[in-house]
C-alpha cells in the first residue's frame, strides 16, 4: 500500500471516529402558544450527520410531519414523508442536506410551526501547522485527475470525504 493509500485510509478512519464523537442532541419544544421562532432557532445551531433532534410536544394539540421542500414552503399537509404523534419524537439525522418538519394540525404550520434542519454539503478543509510530505508527482496527478485532492497554499482540500 502506497503513501497516498495509507493517508486516505488513516483519514477515513479518523473522519468516522470524529463523526461519532461530535454527534449532539438538539431539543425542540414544539408548540404554537409559545411563539417560538424556529427559523432563528435552527439558524443558531450547527447540525451534523449523526445528530439527534428531539421534538417534545403535546400530542393532543400537535404532531410532527416530515415533508418535502415544496410542502414545507406551502404548509401542505396532504403528502408527508413521515408522521409522528408520540409527543416526544427523536430523529437521528442520517444524511446531509435539508430536513423539513411541520406541525400537521390545521393552521399551525402557517402560524410558524415549521423548521428546516440543514446539514450543508461542503468540502472538508484541513489546515496543517507544519508542511506534510507531498505525495509524489505521479500520485498527485492521479488524485487530481480523480477529483479527490485540491491543494491551495498550505491547505489540502478534501473532496468526497477523503483526506490526505
N, C-alpha and C positions, 0 to 999 in steps of 0.2 A: 504494500500500500504506500503510495507516494505522499509527499508532504501535503499537497492540496487535499487529497482524500482524507488524511488523518485530521487536518484542520477542519474540514467540513463535518466529519463525524463528531469531533470534540464539541464544536459549537452547536450542532443539532442536539446533542445530549444536554448541554448547558441550557439551551433555549427551552427544552422540555422541562427541565428542573425548575427554571425560573418561572415558567408559565404556571406551574403548580403552586409555587411559593407565593405568587403575587395575587392569587385569587382572593377576592374580597366579597363580603356580603353587604348589599345596599338595601336598607329597609325603606319601604314606601308606605306611608299612611294614606291609603286610598279612600278618598271621600270628597264630597262636594261641599258640605256645610262649612268646612274649614277654610274655604277659599284659597287653596294651595295653588301655587304656580308651578306646575310640573315641568314646564319647559325650562324655567330657570333652575329648578332642582337638578334636572338632568344635565344642563349646561355647566353646572358647577362640579360635576363629577367626572372622573376619568374611569371609563369602563374597559375591562379586558375580557378576552375569551376565558372562560372558566369562572367568572364572577357569578354570584347568585343574587338575583333581585327578588326580594321578599315583599309581596304586596299583602298588606293587612287591611281588612275591610269587614263591614257588617254585611253578611250575605242576604239579609232581609232587604237591604236597600241598594246594594251594589254587586257587581260581578266584574270579571276581567275577561276581555276578549283580546286575543292576539289577532291582528288584522294586517292586510296589505297596506302599502303606502297610500294608494288611492282611497281605500276605505277609511284610513286614518284621517286623511285630509277632509273627506266629505262626511265623516262620522256615520258611515254606512254600517248598520248592524246586521245586515242580512247574510253575509257570507264570511264569517270569521274563520281563521285558520285553526283556532283553538278557543274553547270556552272553559273558564274556571269559575267555580261557585263555592269553594270551601270556606272562604273567609280569611284564609292565610295560604297564599299561593307562592311557592318557591320555584323560580325559573332560573336554571343554570344556562348562561349564555354559551353556546357551542360554536358560534361562527362570527366572523367579523361582519360589519355592515349594520344596517338599521333593523331594529326590532320595535314594532309599533303595537301599543296597547291602548285600549279604550274601555270605558265602562259601557256595558250594554243596556243599561236602564234608560228609558226614553228621556231625552234632553240632557243627560248627564255629560256626554261627550261634548256636545255643543256648548255646555257651560264650563268646559275646561278640563274634564276628567279624561285626559289623554296624555300619553307620554311616549316619546321617541328615545329609545335607548340605542346609542350609536357607538359602535366599536370601529374606528376608522381603519381603512386599508392604507397603510403607509409602510414604506420600507424601513427596515431596522438600520440604524446608523451606529456604528461602533467607533468611538474615538480611542486611539491608542496613545498612552502617555509617552511611550518610547517606540521608536520605529521597529516594527516587526520585520523579520526577514521576508523579503519578497519572494513569491514563487518564481520559478524560472520563467524566462520569456515565453517559452512554449506553453507552460502551464497557464500563464496569464492570458495568452492569446486564446487558448482553448476555453477558459472560463468566460472571457469576454464574449466569444462567439456564441456561447450558450446562454448569454444574458444573465449570468449569475454574479458577476463581480463588476463593480464600478469603483475606481479608486480616485479620490479627489483630495489632493494635498496629503495630509496625514490621516485622512479618514478613509475607511473602507465601507462602501455602501453595500448592503447585502440585499439581494432581491430574491423573493420567494422563500424567505425564512432561512436561507443558508448563510453561513458566515465563514470567513477565512481569517 
